[in-house]
């Protein structure tokens, strides 16, 4: 643990930490470019593409699947955070950056279905890409944080009887890091969520009263609904002044995972707003990936 980290409670195993606002310098990684661009992982829509950043290694490497943010209707896979580039540059792990269908194309569950399939597609191509299928992680910020938590907590989407070899692959991951990702749509009933994307994601017009949102959609879009005792380690990085995704989202999921005995770490950025979703505060995330992916 670096000197910038301070525990907020004195407990046997600290799972909530405070992290100062600091962006680590990864200048050496800025020239990392995709090994393969715009690889189609499905054929339903032109947006179902991914970029592959392969680490140079003599043996199969772990891989992080990166899912970008943008309110589920904007953003791009075309750039990955510096902390992930540094891993690639060092030859430690490969990165797969995923594009997915936006809500102007299709509402939930299109986005989570695309994310799950992308993970299955990576496994299908793992031998060709020199990737270790047992060491896949997922990360993203904001909407990408939601999708990362969702696929990490969701049951395995593998269908062993499918005619599609990709669908026969597991969608499970070994760990997840979510930066400022929403996790619990039930909070729309108790906390003001002014951003229109929450409702647009599940097919409603902005401003629709929370009481009018279908309960089954509220449950199905929320990663917290799928938490179970067999889930992988989860880290959440969240600013305590985030008004786009209130920190209660992270706190609720953290509490639920701890109650289930799942390894959960909540990193709180004092004074941090939704800019935390940009994944600049990544020192602790780097350590988390080292522990739960590289050291396995």
C-alpha positions, 0 to 999 in steps of 0.5 A: 500500500502506498503512502497516499493511502489511508484506512478510514477504520482500524479493522483486521482487513481494511476493505475501504480506503481513502485515496488522494487525487493523484494521477500516476505517470505512465509516459513510457506507455503512451505509444502503445497501439492496438495489435488488431483493430475493429475485430468483429465479435458479433454481427448484429451491429457495426458497433460490435467490435473490439481492439486488441493490445497484445503484450509481448511475451513468450507465455500466455498472459493475463488480459484485462477487458476494458469497457468505456463509459459515456452514458451507454450512448457515447464514448469510444473503444479507441483509447485505453487508460494509461494504467492499462497501457503500462501493463501492455508496455511492460509485457505483463498483460494484454488488453481488449477494448470493447465497443458495444451497442448504444441506447439509441440502437437498442436499450438494456440488455443489449449493452450487457449482452455485448459485454458478455459476448466480448469476454466469450470471444476473447476466450475463443481466440485466446490461443491465437492471441497468447492469452491465459483464459483463466486470468481475465479481468474487466474494468471501466468507468461510469457506464463502463464501470456498470458494465464491468460490475455487471459481467463480473457478478452475472452468472456464467453465460456459457451455453455448452449446447450452442451451435455457436462456438463463442457462446460455448465459452465462459463469460466469467472473469477473475476480477473486476475494477469499476470506476464510478459505476452505477450498481443499484437502480433502486436508488432512483427512488430515494436519491435524485438522479438527474442524468437522463441516461439511467432511464434511457438505458432501460427504454424510458424517456428522461424525467420519467418518475422513478415510481413508473419504472418497471420493477423487473427492469430496475432489478435486471439492470442493477449489478447488485441484483446478481451478487452471490458468494461465488463472485470474483474480487471486486474493486470500486473507485468512487468520489464522495462528491459524485453527483452523477453516480452518487457514492451510495451505489458503490457503498450498497454493492460493497456492503452486499458483497461483504455480507456474502463473503466476497472480496470487495474493496471500496476506494473512496476519493475525498472530494472526488466528482464523477471525473474519477470515472476517467480512471486516472486514480489508478495506483490502487487499481494497479495493485489490485490487478497485480494481486488478483490477476498477475499473481494467480 
